[in-house]
Amino acid sequence: MIRMNLSVEDDIPQMLAELAGGNKKMGSYLSTLIRQMHAGQVAVGGPGELEMVSAAVKHLSAVVKELQGRVAQLEERQP
């Protein structure tokens, strides 16, 4: 892992936290999104960009919710 400092507009951190499912998941979320973009699964600047990004965000949101459910189940099992 590498730590990065980014400068973004004021409203971006809150939006990113919501999309990622929490502040601690933002880096992982961005890593996944950027890997998908690099692999051509999300074409930035191309035709249908908004639909592709929207689909990627929805998919990642579903994955985050699934993982949150798994974590909650594991936390319930702990004494």
mmJSON file of the N, C-alpha and C atoms, coordinates in Angstrom:
{"data_MODEL":{"atom_site":{
"group_PDB":["ATOM","ATOM","ATOM","ATOM","ATOM","ATOM","ATOM","ATOM","ATOM","ATOM","ATOM","ATOM","ATOM","ATOM","ATOM","ATOM","ATOM","ATOM","ATOM","ATOM","ATOM","ATOM","ATOM","ATOM","ATOM","ATOM","ATOM","ATOM","ATOM","ATOM","ATOM","ATOM","ATOM","ATOM","ATOM","ATOM","ATOM","ATOM","ATOM","ATOM","ATOM","ATOM","ATOM","ATOM","ATOM","ATOM","ATOM","ATOM","ATOM","ATOM","ATOM","ATOM","ATOM","ATOM","ATOM","ATOM","ATOM","ATOM","ATOM","ATOM","ATOM","ATOM","ATOM","ATOM","ATOM","ATOM","ATOM","ATOM","ATOM","ATOM","ATOM","ATOM","ATOM","ATOM","ATOM","ATOM","ATOM","ATOM","ATOM","ATOM","ATOM","ATOM","ATOM","ATOM","ATOM","ATOM","ATOM","ATOM","ATOM","ATOM","ATOM","ATOM","ATOM","ATOM","ATOM","ATOM","ATOM","ATOM","ATOM","ATOM","ATOM","ATOM","ATOM","ATOM","ATOM","ATOM","ATOM","ATOM","ATOM","ATOM","ATOM","ATOM","ATOM","ATOM","ATOM","ATOM","ATOM","ATOM","ATOM","ATOM","ATOM","ATOM","ATOM","ATOM","ATOM","ATOM","ATOM","ATOM","ATOM","ATOM","ATOM","ATOM","ATOM","ATOM","ATOM","ATOM","ATOM","ATOM","ATOM","ATOM","ATOM","ATOM","ATOM","ATOM","ATOM","ATOM","ATOM","ATOM","ATOM","ATOM","ATOM","ATOM","ATOM","ATOM","ATOM","ATOM","ATOM","ATOM","ATOM","ATOM","ATOM","ATOM","ATOM","ATOM","ATOM","ATOM","ATOM","ATOM","ATOM","ATOM","ATOM","ATOM","ATOM","ATOM","ATOM","ATOM","ATOM","ATOM","ATOM","ATOM","ATOM","ATOM","ATOM","ATOM","ATOM","ATOM","ATOM","ATOM","ATOM","ATOM","ATOM","ATOM","ATOM","ATOM","ATOM","ATOM","ATOM","ATOM","ATOM","ATOM","ATOM","ATOM","ATOM","ATOM","ATOM","ATOM","ATOM","ATOM","ATOM","ATOM","ATOM","ATOM","ATOM","ATOM","ATOM","ATOM","ATOM","ATOM","ATOM","ATOM","ATOM","ATOM","ATOM","ATOM","ATOM","ATOM","ATOM","ATOM","ATOM","ATOM","ATOM","ATOM","ATOM","ATOM","ATOM","ATOM","ATOM"],
"id":[1,2,3,4,5,6,7,8,9,10,11,12,13,14,15,16,17,18,19,20,21,22,23,24,25,26,27,28,29,30,31,32,33,34,35,36,37,38,39,40,41,42,43,44,45,46,47,48,49,50,51,52,53,54,55,56,57,58,59,60,61,62,63,64,65,66,67,68,69,70,71,72,73,74,75,76,77,78,79,80,81,82,83,84,85,86,87,88,89,90,91,92,93,94,95,96,97,98,99,100,101,102,103,104,105,106,107,108,109,110,111,112,113,114,115,116,117,118,119,120,121,122,123,124,125,126,127,128,129,130,131,132,133,134,135,136,137,138,139,140,141,142,143,144,145,146,147,148,149,150,151,152,153,154,155,156,157,158,159,160,161,162,163,164,165,166,167,168,169,170,171,172,173,174,175,176,177,178,179,180,181,182,183,184,185,186,187,188,189,190,191,192,193,194,195,196,197,198,199,200,201,202,203,204,205,206,207,208,209,210,211,212,213,214,215,216,217,218,219,220,221,222,223,224,225,226,227,228,229,230,231,232,233,234,235,236,237],
"type_symbol":["N","C","C","N","C","C","N","C","C","N","C","C","N","C","C","N","C","C","N","C","C","N","C","C","N","C","C","N","C","C","N","C","C","N","C","C","N","C","C","N","C","C","N","C","C","N","C","C","N","C","C","N","C","C","N","C","C","N","C","C","N","C","C","N","C","C","N","C","C","N","C","C","N","C","C","N","C","C","N","C","C","N","C","C","N","C","C","N","C","C","N","C","C","N","C","C","N","C","C","N","C","C","N","C","C","N","C","C","N","C","C","N","C","C","N","C","C","N","C","C","N","C","C","N","C","C","N","C","C","N","C","C","N","C","C","N","C","C","N","C","C","N","C","C","N","C","C","N","C","C","N","C","C","N","C","C","N","C","C","N","C","C","N","C","C","N","C","C","N","C","C","N","C","C","N","C","C","N","C","C","N","C","C","N","C","C","N","C","C","N","C","C","N","C","C","N","C","C","N","C","C","N","C","C","N","C","C","N","C","C","N","C","C","N","C","C","N","C","C","N","C","C","N","C","C","N","C","C","N","C","C","N","C","C","N","C","C"],
"label_atom_id":["N","CA","C","N","CA","C","N","CA","C","N","CA","C","N","CA","C","N","CA","C","N","CA","C","N","CA","C","N","CA","C","N","CA","C","N","CA","C","N","CA","C","N","CA","C","N","CA","C","N","CA","C","N","CA","C","N","CA","C","N","CA","C","N","CA","C","N","CA","C","N","CA","C","N","CA","C","N","CA","C","N","CA","C","N","CA","C","N","CA","C","N","CA","C","N","CA","C","N","CA","C","N","CA","C","N","CA","C","N","CA","C","N","CA","C","N","CA","C","N","CA","C","N","CA","C","N","CA","C","N","CA","C","N","CA","C","N","CA","C","N","CA","C","N","CA","C","N","CA","C","N","CA","C","N","CA","C","N","CA","C","N","CA","C","N","CA","C","N","CA","C","N","CA","C","N","CA","C","N","CA","C","N","CA","C","N","CA","C","N","CA","C","N","CA","C","N","CA","C","N","CA","C","N","CA","C","N","CA","C","N","CA","C","N","CA","C","N","CA","C","N","CA","C","N","CA","C","N","CA","C","N","CA","C","N","CA","C","N","CA","C","N","CA","C","N","CA","C","N","CA","C","N","CA","C","N","CA","C","N","CA","C","N","CA","C","N","CA","C","N","CA","C","N","CA","C"],
"label_alt_id":[null,null,null,null,null,null,null,null,null,null,null,null,null,null,null,null,null,null,null,null,null,null,null,null,null,null,null,null,null,null,null,null,null,null,null,null,null,null,null,null,null,null,null,null,null,null,null,null,null,null,null,null,null,null,null,null,null,null,null,null,null,null,null,null,null,null,null,null,null,null,null,null,null,null,null,null,null,null,null,null,null,null,null,null,null,null,null,null,null,null,null,null,null,null,null,null,null,null,null,null,null,null,null,null,null,null,null,null,null,null,null,null,null,null,null,null,null,null,null,null,null,null,null,null,null,null,null,null,null,null,null,null,null,null,null,null,null,null,null,null,null,null,null,null,null,null,null,null,null,null,null,null,null,null,null,null,null,null,null,null,null,null,null,null,null,null,null,null,null,null,null,null,null,null,null,null,null,null,null,null,null,null,null,null,null,null,null,null,null,null,null,null,null,null,null,null,null,null,null,null,null,null,null,null,null,null,null,null,null,null,null,null,null,null,null,null,null,null,null,null,null,null,null,null,null,null,null,null,null,null,null,null,null,null,null,null,null],
"label_comp_id":["MET","MET","MET","ILE","ILE","ILE","ARG","ARG","ARG","MET","MET","MET","ASN","ASN","ASN","LEU","LEU","LEU","SER","SER","SER","VAL","VAL","VAL","GLU","GLU","GLU","ASP","ASP","ASP","ASP","ASP","ASP","ILE","ILE","ILE","PRO","PRO","PRO","GLN","GLN","GLN","MET","MET","MET","LEU","LEU","LEU","ALA","ALA","ALA","GLU","GLU","GLU","LEU","LEU","LEU","ALA","ALA","ALA","GLY","GLY","GLY","GLY","GLY","GLY","ASN","ASN","ASN","LYS","LYS","LYS","LYS","LYS","LYS","MET","MET","MET","GLY","GLY","GLY","SER","SER","SER","TYR","TYR","TYR","LEU","LEU","LEU","SER","SER","SER","THR","THR","THR","LEU","LEU","LEU","ILE","ILE","ILE","ARG","ARG","ARG","GLN","GLN","GLN","MET","MET","MET","HIS","HIS","HIS","ALA","ALA","ALA","GLY","GLY","GLY","GLN","GLN","GLN","VAL","VAL","VAL","ALA","ALA","ALA","VAL","VAL","VAL","GLY","GLY","GLY","GLY","GLY","GLY","PRO","PRO","PRO","GLY","GLY","GLY","GLU","GLU","GLU","LEU","LEU","LEU","GLU","GLU","GLU","MET","MET","MET","VAL","VAL","VAL","SER","SER","SER","ALA","ALA","ALA","ALA","ALA","ALA","VAL","VAL","VAL","LYS","LYS","LYS","HIS","HIS","HIS","LEU","LEU","LEU","SER","SER","SER","ALA","ALA","ALA","VAL","VAL","VAL","VAL","VAL","VAL","LYS","LYS","LYS","GLU","GLU","GLU","LEU","LEU","LEU","GLN","GLN","GLN","GLY","GLY","GLY","ARG","ARG","ARG","VAL","VAL","VAL","ALA","ALA","ALA","GLN","GLN","GLN","LEU","LEU","LEU","GLU","GLU","GLU","GLU","GLU","GLU","ARG","ARG","ARG","GLN","GLN","GLN","PRO","PRO","PRO"],
"label_asym_id":["A","A","A","A","A","A","A","A","A","A","A","A","A","A","A","A","A","A","A","A","A","A","A","A","A","A","A","A","A","A","A","A","A","A","A","A","A","A","A","A","A","A","A","A","A","A","A","A","A","A","A","A","A","A","A","A","A","A","A","A","A","A","A","A","A","A","A","A","A","A","A","A","A","A","A","A","A","A","A","A","A","A","A","A","A","A","A","A","A","A","A","A","A","A","A","A","A","A","A","A","A","A","A","A","A","A","A","A","A","A","A","A","A","A","A","A","A","A","A","A","A","A","A","A","A","A","A","A","A","A","A","A","A","A","A","A","A","A","A","A","A","A","A","A","A","A","A","A","A","A","A","A","A","A","A","A","A","A","A","A","A","A","A","A","A","A","A","A","A","A","A","A","A","A","A","A","A","A","A","A","A","A","A","A","A","A","A","A","A","A","A","A","A","A","A","A","A","A","A","A","A","A","A","A","A","A","A","A","A","A","A","A","A","A","A","A","A","A","A","A","A","A","A","A","A","A","A","A","A","A","A","A","A","A","A","A","A"],
"label_entity_id":["1","1","1","1","1","1","1","1","1","1","1","1","1","1","1","1","1","1","1","1","1","1","1","1","1","1","1","1","1","1","1","1","1","1","1","1","1","1","1","1","1","1","1","1","1","1","1","1","1","1","1","1","1","1","1","1","1","1","1","1","1","1","1","1","1","1","1","1","1","1","1","1","1","1","1","1","1","1","1","1","1","1","1","1","1","1","1","1","1","1","1","1","1","1","1","1","1","1","1","1","1","1","1","1","1","1","1","1","1","1","1","1","1","1","1","1","1","1","1","1","1","1","1","1","1","1","1","1","1","1","1","1","1","1","1","1","1","1","1","1","1","1","1","1","1","1","1","1","1","1","1","1","1","1","1","1","1","1","1","1","1","1","1","1","1","1","1","1","1","1","1","1","1","1","1","1","1","1","1","1","1","1","1","1","1","1","1","1","1","1","1","1","1","1","1","1","1","1","1","1","1","1","1","1","1","1","1","1","1","1","1","1","1","1","1","1","1","1","1","1","1","1","1","1","1","1","1","1","1","1","1","1","1","1","1","1","1"],
"label_seq_id":[1,1,1,2,2,2,3,3,3,4,4,4,5,5,5,6,6,6,7,7,7,8,8,8,9,9,9,10,10,10,11,11,11,12,12,12,13,13,13,14,14,14,15,15,15,16,16,16,17,17,17,18,18,18,19,19,19,20,20,20,21,21,21,22,22,22,23,23,23,24,24,24,25,25,25,26,26,26,27,27,27,28,28,28,29,29,29,30,30,30,31,31,31,32,32,32,33,33,33,34,34,34,35,35,35,36,36,36,37,37,37,38,38,38,39,39,39,40,40,40,41,41,41,42,42,42,43,43,43,44,44,44,45,45,45,46,46,46,47,47,47,48,48,48,49,49,49,50,50,50,51,51,51,52,52,52,53,53,53,54,54,54,55,55,55,56,56,56,57,57,57,58,58,58,59,59,59,60,60,60,61,61,61,62,62,62,63,63,63,64,64,64,65,65,65,66,66,66,67,67,67,68,68,68,69,69,69,70,70,70,71,71,71,72,72,72,73,73,73,74,74,74,75,75,75,76,76,76,77,77,77,78,78,78,79,79,79],
"pdbx_PDB_ins_code":[null,null,null,null,null,null,null,null,null,null,null,null,null,null,null,null,null,null,null,null,null,null,null,null,null,null,null,null,null,null,null,null,null,null,null,null,null,null,null,null,null,null,null,null,null,null,null,null,null,null,null,null,null,null,null,null,null,null,null,null,null,null,null,null,null,null,null,null,null,null,null,null,null,null,null,null,null,null,null,null,null,null,null,null,null,null,null,null,null,null,null,null,null,null,null,null,null,null,null,null,null,null,null,null,null,null,null,null,null,null,null,null,null,null,null,null,null,null,null,null,null,null,null,null,null,null,null,null,null,null,null,null,null,null,null,null,null,null,null,null,null,null,null,null,null,null,null,null,null,null,null,null,null,null,null,null,null,null,null,null,null,null,null,null,null,null,null,null,null,null,null,null,null,null,null,null,null,null,null,null,null,null,null,null,null,null,null,null,null,null,null,null,null,null,null,null,null,null,null,null,null,null,null,null,null,null,null,null,null,null,null,null,null,null,null,null,null,null,null,null,null,null,null,null,null,null,null,null,null,null,null,null,null,null,null,null,null],
"Cartn_x":[0.837,0.0,0.88,0.35,1.019,0.032,0.494,-0.364,-0.246,-1.406,-1.437,-2.212,-1.818,-2.581,-3.194,-4.494,-5.204,-5.886,-5.951,-6.725,-7.988,-9.133,-10.427,-11.325,-12.423,-13.377,-14.044,-14.607,-15.117,-16.151,-16.98,-18.068,-17.659,-16.482,-16.066,-15.828,-15.158,-14.924,-16.217,-17.239,-18.505,-19.136,-19.117,-19.686,-18.913,-17.598,-16.768,-17.01,-17.135,-17.406,-18.744,-19.748,-21.058,-20.979,-20.297,-20.164,-19.369,-18.342,-17.459,-18.022,-18.965,-19.51,-18.787,-18.105,-17.428,-16.069,-15.565,-14.291,-13.125,-13.156,-12.037,-11.993,-13.037,-13.111,-12.875,-12.619,-12.487,-11.299,-10.163,-8.987,-9.204,-9.804,-10.093,-11.072,-12.07,-13.071,-12.422,-11.583,-10.903,-9.967,-9.266,-8.37,-9.149,-10.282,-11.097,-11.615,-12.125,-12.664,-11.577,-10.408,-9.32,-8.832,-8.767,-8.387,-9.386,-10.669,-11.689,-11.555,-11.304,-11.141,-9.929,-8.842,-7.614,-7.803,-8.581,-8.829,-9.836,-10.378,-11.328,-12.754,-13.006,-14.364,-15.19,-14.512,-15.163,-14.364,-14.976,-14.267,-14.526,-13.528,-13.663,-13.513,-14.461,-14.395,-14.935,-15.342,-15.858,-17.371,-17.937,-19.394,-19.975,-21.063,-21.714,-20.98,-20.131,-19.317,-20.17,-21.204,-22.031,-22.677,-23.196,-23.838,-22.833,-21.643,-20.625,-20.16,-19.938,-19.52,-20.642,-21.871,-23.015,-23.138,-22.969,-23.037,-21.917,-20.728,-19.604,-19.861,-20.382,-20.676,-21.751,-22.792,-23.847,-23.297,-22.451,-21.855,-21.005,-20.143,-19.28,-20.075,-21.159,-22.022,-22.637,-23.056,-23.621,-22.57,-21.356,-20.276,-19.982,-19.94,-19.69,-20.785,-22.041,-23.14,-23.054,-22.68,-22.526,-21.425,-20.309,-19.203,-19.566,-20.34,-20.792,-21.65,-22.494,-23.314,-22.476,-21.45,-20.551,-19.819,-19.344,-18.639,-19.592,-20.816,-21.786,-22.031,-22.118,-22.317,-21.12,-19.922,-18.723,-18.623,-19.021,-18.981,-19.995,-21.123,-22.13,-21.641,-20.798,-20.285,-19.247,-18.589,-17.531,-18.145,-17.467,-17.999,-17.905],
"Cartn_y":[-1.184,0.0,1.245,2.266,3.561,4.62,5.569,6.66,7.813,8.396,9.531,10.673,11.858,13.04,13.618,13.861,14.397,15.694,16.598,17.822,17.684,17.756,17.644,18.77,18.964,19.987,19.574,20.557,20.37,19.263,19.065,18.097,16.659,16.466,15.148,14.136,14.468,13.454,12.816,13.605,13.052,12.131,12.555,11.709,10.402,10.489,9.296,8.354,8.9,8.06,7.345,8.037,7.415,6.301,6.559,5.553,4.341,4.595,3.513,2.739,3.324,2.649,3.008,4.121,4.584,5.182,5.968,6.655,5.693,4.582,3.645,2.82,2.9,2.102,2.925,4.209,5.089,4.711,4.388,4.032,2.774,1.778,0.528,0.754,1.581,1.897,2.579,3.573,4.273,3.339,2.468,1.514,0.634,0.125,-0.737,0.029,1.211,2.017,2.354,2.725,3.084,1.861,0.706,-0.524,-0.833,-0.669,-0.92,0.066,1.317,2.324,1.989,1.609,1.293,0.063,-0.898,-2.117,-1.897,-0.696,-0.388,-0.739,-1.146,-1.466,-0.203,0.891,2.194,3.138,3.636,4.498,5.956,6.619,8.029,8.845,9.709,10.581,9.956,8.718,8.052,8.089,7.542,7.481,6.615,7.046,6.288,6.35,7.34,7.455,7.455,8.25,8.368,7.04,6.326,5.038,4.02,4.018,3.067,3.366,4.632,5.002,4.718,5.022,4.753,3.263,2.427,0.981,0.498,1.047,0.662,1.063,2.254,2.728,1.856,1.524,0.664,-0.704,-1.252,-2.556,-2.497,-1.484,-1.359,-1.099,-0.361,-0.117,-1.425,-2.266,-3.563,-4.442,-4.417,-5.206,-4.715,-3.396,-2.826,-3.245,-3.19,-3.578,-5.057,-5.883,-7.314,-7.541,-6.85,-6.988,-6.454,-5.385,-4.866,-5.901,-6.598,-7.65,-8.787,-9.164,-10.229,-9.823,-8.582,-8.092,-8.085,-7.647,-7.62,-9.027,-10.023,-11.397,-11.893,-11.56,-11.977,-11.303,-10.045,-9.335,-9.907,-10.379,-10.992,-12.308,-13.01,-14.299,-14.175,-13.022,-12.83,-12.737,-13.352,-13.312,-11.945],
"Cartn_z":[0.0,0.0,0.0,-0.608,-0.664,-0.201,0.552,1.021,0.047,-0.305,-1.225,-0.589,-0.909,-0.521,-1.777,-1.751,-2.903,-2.529,-3.467,-3.284,-4.115,-3.448,-4.123,-3.65,-4.346,-3.935,-2.623,-1.929,-0.573,-0.423,-1.431,-1.287,-1.627,-2.183,-2.658,-1.526,-0.427,0.604,1.138,1.344,1.844,0.81,-0.455,-1.511,-1.629,-1.575,-1.688,-0.514,0.672,1.845,1.699,1.183,0.981,-0.061,-1.166,-2.215,-1.738,-0.954,-0.511,0.669,1.367,2.543,3.83,3.84,5.047,4.73,5.67,5.478,5.319,6.041,6.014,4.732,3.923,2.707,1.446,1.6,0.444,-0.435,0.138,-0.637,-1.456,-0.829,-1.527,-2.667,-2.4,-3.42,-4.62,-4.364,-5.452,-6.213,-5.496,-6.152,-7.126,-6.69,-7.54,-8.75,-8.538,-9.628,-10.656,-10.183,-11.094,-11.861,-11.201,-11.915,-13.023,-12.733,-13.744,-14.902,-14.591,-15.636,-16.498,-15.875,-16.598,-17.485,-17.029,-17.795,-18.916,-18.997,-20.063,-19.719,-18.49,-18.086,-17.881,-17.611,-17.488,-18.379,-19.411,-20.358,-20.02,-19.488,-19.148,-20.419,-20.675,-21.827,-23.098,-23.047,-24.229,-24.277,-25.35,-25.466,-24.348,-23.799,-22.727,-21.407,-21.243,-20.029,-18.769,-18.748,-17.556,-17.198,-18.19,-17.921,-17.392,-17.955,-17.517,-16.097,-15.809,-14.46,-13.469,-13.866,-12.997,-12.702,-13.707,-13.509,-12.588,-12.76,-11.909,-10.466,-10.266,-8.913,-8.264,-9.013,-8.466,-8.101,-8.963,-8.68,-7.417,-7.326,-6.165,-4.896,-5.021,-3.865,-3.368,-4.3,-3.93,-3.253,-3.768,-3.172,-1.759,-1.574,-0.25,0.723,0.292,1.172,1.534,0.569,0.843,1.878,1.7,2.648,4.027,4.069,5.355,6.075,5.319,5.905,6.447,5.711,6.179,7.443,7.469,8.658,9.86,9.637,10.736,11.262,10.385,10.815,11.609,11.163,11.891,13.257,13.308,14.593,15.572,15.08,15.945,16.54,15.811,16.27,17.363,17.438,18.432,19.827,20.804,22.196,22.815],
"occupancy":[1.0,1.0,1.0,1.0,1.0,1.0,1.0,1.0,1.0,1.0,1.0,1.0,1.0,1.0,1.0,1.0,1.0,1.0,1.0,1.0,1.0,1.0,1.0,1.0,1.0,1.0,1.0,1.0,1.0,1.0,1.0,1.0,1.0,1.0,1.0,1.0,1.0,1.0,1.0,1.0,1.0,1.0,1.0,1.0,1.0,1.0,1.0,1.0,1.0,1.0,1.0,1.0,1.0,1.0,1.0,1.0,1.0,1.0,1.0,1.0,1.0,1.0,1.0,1.0,1.0,1.0,1.0,1.0,1.0,1.0,1.0,1.0,1.0,1.0,1.0,1.0,1.0,1.0,1.0,1.0,1.0,1.0,1.0,1.0,1.0,1.0,1.0,1.0,1.0,1.0,1.0,1.0,1.0,1.0,1.0,1.0,1.0,1.0,1.0,1.0,1.0,1.0,1.0,1.0,1.0,1.0,1.0,1.0,1.0,1.0,1.0,1.0,1.0,1.0,1.0,1.0,1.0,1.0,1.0,1.0,1.0,1.0,1.0,1.0,1.0,1.0,1.0,1.0,1.0,1.0,1.0,1.0,1.0,1.0,1.0,1.0,1.0,1.0,1.0,1.0,1.0,1.0,1.0,1.0,1.0,1.0,1.0,1.0,1.0,1.0,1.0,1.0,1.0,1.0,1.0,1.0,1.0,1.0,1.0,1.0,1.0,1.0,1.0,1.0,1.0,1.0,1.0,1.0,1.0,1.0,1.0,1.0,1.0,1.0,1.0,1.0,1.0,1.0,1.0,1.0,1.0,1.0,1.0,1.0,1.0,1.0,1.0,1.0,1.0,1.0,1.0,1.0,1.0,1.0,1.0,1.0,1.0,1.0,1.0,1.0,1.0,1.0,1.0,1.0,1.0,1.0,1.0,1.0,1.0,1.0,1.0,1.0,1.0,1.0,1.0,1.0,1.0,1.0,1.0,1.0,1.0,1.0,1.0,1.0,1.0,1.0,1.0,1.0,1.0,1.0,1.0,1.0,1.0,1.0,1.0,1.0,1.0],
"B_iso_or_equiv":[0.0,0.0,0.0,0.0,0.0,0.0,0.0,0.0,0.0,0.0,0.0,0.0,0.0,0.0,0.0,0.0,0.0,0.0,0.0,0.0,0.0,0.0,0.0,0.0,0.0,0.0,0.0,0.0,0.0,0.0,0.0,0.0,0.0,0.0,0.0,0.0,0.0,0.0,0.0,0.0,0.0,0.0,0.0,0.0,0.0,0.0,0.0,0.0,0.0,0.0,0.0,0.0,0.0,0.0,0.0,0.0,0.0,0.0,0.0,0.0,0.0,0.0,0.0,0.0,0.0,0.0,0.0,0.0,0.0,0.0,0.0,0.0,0.0,0.0,0.0,0.0,0.0,0.0,0.0,0.0,0.0,0.0,0.0,0.0,0.0,0.0,0.0,0.0,0.0,0.0,0.0,0.0,0.0,0.0,0.0,0.0,0.0,0.0,0.0,0.0,0.0,0.0,0.0,0.0,0.0,0.0,0.0,0.0,0.0,0.0,0.0,0.0,0.0,0.0,0.0,0.0,0.0,0.0,0.0,0.0,0.0,0.0,0.0,0.0,0.0,0.0,0.0,0.0,0.0,0.0,0.0,0.0,0.0,0.0,0.0,0.0,0.0,0.0,0.0,0.0,0.0,0.0,0.0,0.0,0.0,0.0,0.0,0.0,0.0,0.0,0.0,0.0,0.0,0.0,0.0,0.0,0.0,0.0,0.0,0.0,0.0,0.0,0.0,0.0,0.0,0.0,0.0,0.0,0.0,0.0,0.0,0.0,0.0,0.0,0.0,0.0,0.0,0.0,0.0,0.0,0.0,0.0,0.0,0.0,0.0,0.0,0.0,0.0,0.0,0.0,0.0,0.0,0.0,0.0,0.0,0.0,0.0,0.0,0.0,0.0,0.0,0.0,0.0,0.0,0.0,0.0,0.0,0.0,0.0,0.0,0.0,0.0,0.0,0.0,0.0,0.0,0.0,0.0,0.0,0.0,0.0,0.0,0.0,0.0,0.0,0.0,0.0,0.0,0.0,0.0,0.0,0.0,0.0,0.0,0.0,0.0,0.0],
"pdbx_formal_charge":[null,null,null,null,null,null,null,null,null,null,null,null,null,null,null,null,null,null,null,null,null,null,null,null,null,null,null,null,null,null,null,null,null,null,null,null,null,null,null,null,null,null,null,null,null,null,null,null,null,null,null,null,null,null,null,null,null,null,null,null,null,null,null,null,null,null,null,null,null,null,null,null,null,null,null,null,null,null,null,null,null,null,null,null,null,null,null,null,null,null,null,null,null,null,null,null,null,null,null,null,null,null,null,null,null,null,null,null,null,null,null,null,null,null,null,null,null,null,null,null,null,null,null,null,null,null,null,null,null,null,null,null,null,null,null,null,null,null,null,null,null,null,null,null,null,null,null,null,null,null,null,null,null,null,null,null,null,null,null,null,null,null,null,null,null,null,null,null,null,null,null,null,null,null,null,null,null,null,null,null,null,null,null,null,null,null,null,null,null,null,null,null,null,null,null,null,null,null,null,null,null,null,null,null,null,null,null,null,null,null,null,null,null,null,null,null,null,null,null,null,null,null,null,null,null,null,null,null,null,null,null,null,null,null,null,null,null],
"auth_seq_id":[1,1,1,2,2,2,3,3,3,4,4,4,5,5,5,6,6,6,7,7,7,8,8,8,9,9,9,10,10,10,11,11,11,12,12,12,13,13,13,14,14,14,15,15,15,16,16,16,17,17,17,18,18,18,19,19,19,20,20,20,21,21,21,22,22,22,23,23,23,24,24,24,25,25,25,26,26,26,27,27,27,28,28,28,29,29,29,30,30,30,31,31,31,32,32,32,33,33,33,34,34,34,35,35,35,36,36,36,37,37,37,38,38,38,39,39,39,40,40,40,41,41,41,42,42,42,43,43,43,44,44,44,45,45,45,46,46,46,47,47,47,48,48,48,49,49,49,50,50,50,51,51,51,52,52,52,53,53,53,54,54,54,55,55,55,56,56,56,57,57,57,58,58,58,59,59,59,60,60,60,61,61,61,62,62,62,63,63,63,64,64,64,65,65,65,66,66,66,67,67,67,68,68,68,69,69,69,70,70,70,71,71,71,72,72,72,73,73,73,74,74,74,75,75,75,76,76,76,77,77,77,78,78,78,79,79,79],
"auth_comp_id":["MET","MET","MET","ILE","ILE","ILE","ARG","ARG","ARG","MET","MET","MET","ASN","ASN","ASN","LEU","LEU","LEU","SER","SER","SER","VAL","VAL","VAL","GLU","GLU","GLU","ASP","ASP","ASP","ASP","ASP","ASP","ILE","ILE","ILE","PRO","PRO","PRO","GLN","GLN","GLN","MET","MET","MET","LEU","LEU","LEU","ALA","ALA","ALA","GLU","GLU","GLU","LEU","LEU","LEU","ALA","ALA","ALA","GLY","GLY","GLY","GLY","GLY","GLY","ASN","ASN","ASN","LYS","LYS","LYS","LYS","LYS","LYS","MET","MET","MET","GLY","GLY","GLY","SER","SER","SER","TYR","TYR","TYR","LEU","LEU","LEU","SER","SER","SER","THR","THR","THR","LEU","LEU","LEU","ILE","ILE","ILE","ARG","ARG","ARG","GLN","GLN","GLN","MET","MET","MET","HIS","HIS","HIS","ALA","ALA","ALA","GLY","GLY","GLY","GLN","GLN","GLN","VAL","VAL","VAL","ALA","ALA","ALA","VAL","VAL","VAL","GLY","GLY","GLY","GLY","GLY","GLY","PRO","PRO","PRO","GLY","GLY","GLY","GLU","GLU","GLU","LEU","LEU","LEU","GLU","GLU","GLU","MET","MET","MET","VAL","VAL","VAL","SER","SER","SER","ALA","ALA","ALA","ALA","ALA","ALA","VAL","VAL","VAL","LYS","LYS","LYS","HIS","HIS","HIS","LEU","LEU","LEU","SER","SER","SER","ALA","ALA","ALA","VAL","VAL","VAL","VAL","VAL","VAL","LYS","LYS","LYS","GLU","GLU","GLU","LEU","LEU","LEU","GLN","GLN","GLN","GLY","GLY","GLY","ARG","ARG","ARG","VAL","VAL","VAL","ALA","ALA","ALA","GLN","GLN","GLN","LEU","LEU","LEU","GLU","GLU","GLU","GLU","GLU","GLU","ARG","ARG","ARG","GLN","GLN","GLN","PRO","PRO","PRO"],
"auth_asym_id":["A","A","A","A","A","A","A","A","A","A","A","A","A","A","A","A","A","A","A","A","A","A","A","A","A","A","A","A","A","A","A","A","A","A","A","A","A","A","A","A","A","A","A","A","A","A","A","A","A","A","A","A","A","A","A","A","A","A","A","A","A","A","A","A","A","A","A","A","A","A","A","A","A","A","A","A","A","A","A","A","A","A","A","A","A","A","A","A","A","A","A","A","A","A","A","A","A","A","A","A","A","A","A","A","A","A","A","A","A","A","A","A","A","A","A","A","A","A","A","A","A","A","A","A","A","A","A","A","A","A","A","A","A","A","A","A","A","A","A","A","A","A","A","A","A","A","A","A","A","A","A","A","A","A","A","A","A","A","A","A","A","A","A","A","A","A","A","A","A","A","A","A","A","A","A","A","A","A","A","A","A","A","A","A","A","A","A","A","A","A","A","A","A","A","A","A","A","A","A","A","A","A","A","A","A","A","A","A","A","A","A","A","A","A","A","A","A","A","A","A","A","A","A","A","A","A","A","A","A","A","A","A","A","A","A","A","A"],
"auth_atom_id":["N","CA","C","N","CA","C","N","CA","C","N","CA","C","N","CA","C","N","CA","C","N","CA","C","N","CA","C","N","CA","C","N","CA","C","N","CA","C","N","CA","C","N","CA","C","N","CA","C","N","CA","C","N","CA","C","N","CA","C","N","CA","C","N","CA","C","N","CA","C","N","CA","C","N","CA","C","N","CA","C","N","CA","C","N","CA","C","N","CA","C","N","CA","C","N","CA","C","N","CA","C","N","CA","C","N","CA","C","N","CA","C","N","CA","C","N","CA","C","N","CA","C","N","CA","C","N","CA","C","N","CA","C","N","CA","C","N","CA","C","N","CA","C","N","CA","C","N","CA","C","N","CA","C","N","CA","C","N","CA","C","N","CA","C","N","CA","C","N","CA","C","N","CA","C","N","CA","C","N","CA","C","N","CA","C","N","CA","C","N","CA","C","N","CA","C","N","CA","C","N","CA","C","N","CA","C","N","CA","C","N","CA","C","N","CA","C","N","CA","C","N","CA","C","N","CA","C","N","CA","C","N","CA","C","N","CA","C","N","CA","C","N","CA","C","N","CA","C","N","CA","C","N","CA","C","N","CA","C","N","CA","C","N","CA","C","N","CA","C","N","CA","C","N","CA","C"],
"pdbx_PDB_model_num":[1,1,1,1,1,1,1,1,1,1,1,1,1,1,1,1,1,1,1,1,1,1,1,1,1,1,1,1,1,1,1,1,1,1,1,1,1,1,1,1,1,1,1,1,1,1,1,1,1,1,1,1,1,1,1,1,1,1,1,1,1,1,1,1,1,1,1,1,1,1,1,1,1,1,1,1,1,1,1,1,1,1,1,1,1,1,1,1,1,1,1,1,1,1,1,1,1,1,1,1,1,1,1,1,1,1,1,1,1,1,1,1,1,1,1,1,1,1,1,1,1,1,1,1,1,1,1,1,1,1,1,1,1,1,1,1,1,1,1,1,1,1,1,1,1,1,1,1,1,1,1,1,1,1,1,1,1,1,1,1,1,1,1,1,1,1,1,1,1,1,1,1,1,1,1,1,1,1,1,1,1,1,1,1,1,1,1,1,1,1,1,1,1,1,1,1,1,1,1,1,1,1,1,1,1,1,1,1,1,1,1,1,1,1,1,1,1,1,1,1,1,1,1,1,1,1,1,1,1,1,1,1,1,1,1,1,1]
}}}
